Amino acid sequence: MMASTAKTRSVTAHVPIELAERVDEISNRLDRSKNWIVKQALAAWLDQEEERDRLTREALTDVDAGRVIDHQAVQAWADSLSTDTPLPVPR
C-alpha cells in the first residue's frame, strides 16, 4: 500500500458521547482507525451537501426561468394516486 502524500490538518470537534461510542464500535468492527472512520463520514457528508447545493441551485434556475408545475396540478395528481384511475404525472 502506498503512503499518502496529501497534506493533512487536524480538526477538533466535540461530539456527544453516544456518537463517539458509535465511532468506536464501527472502528472495532471494521478493524479501521477512528481517524479513517471520521474521514470517510466527513467526506460522504460533504459530498452529500455539495450535491444538495447543486440541486438547489439547479431548481432555483428552473424557477427563475418559469419552469415550474402548478401546485394544484401536483396536489390533484397526488390525490389521484390512491384511486383506480390516477392522473398522468403533471409536466
Salt bridges, closest charged atoms under 4 A:
ASP24 OD1 - LYS34 NZ 3.52
GLU49 OE2 - ARG52 NH2 2.91
GLU51 OE2 - ARG54 NH2 2.73
ASP53 OD2 - ARG57 NE 2.93
GLU58 OE1 - ARG54 NH1 2.89
ASP62 OD1 - ARG67 NH2 2.73
